[in-house]
Amino acid sequence: MRKCLKCGTYTLKEICPKCGEKTVIPKPPKFSLEDRWGKYRRMLKRALKNKKA
């Protein structure tokens, strides 16, 4: 997950779809067995891995 610092929107993209600003990866979340966002983190990790290859 990425976050736009200007408008606070969360997205998987490098550029915010709302305001067009660059997004950043916020600090890692605390560990939890009931990981609500794990699906999206894994999607981002796979996308970044495929992009490099």
LINJOLIN-V236261 format. One record per pair of residues at least 12 apart in sequence whose ideal C-beta (glycine too) atoms are under 8 Angstrom apart, sorted by the first residue. I is the first residue (numbers start at 1). J is the second residue. Records with the same first field share a line. If there is no record, write none. Layout:
# LINJOLIN-V236261
I: J + J
This chain:
# LINJOLIN-V236261
1: 25 + 26 + 37 + 40 + 41 + 44
2: 14 + 23 + 24 + 25 + 26 + 44
3: 23 + 24 + 25 + 26
4: 16 + 18 + 19 + 21 + 23
5: 21 + 23 + 24
6: 19 + 21
7: 19 + 21
11: 23
12: 40 + 43 + 44 + 47
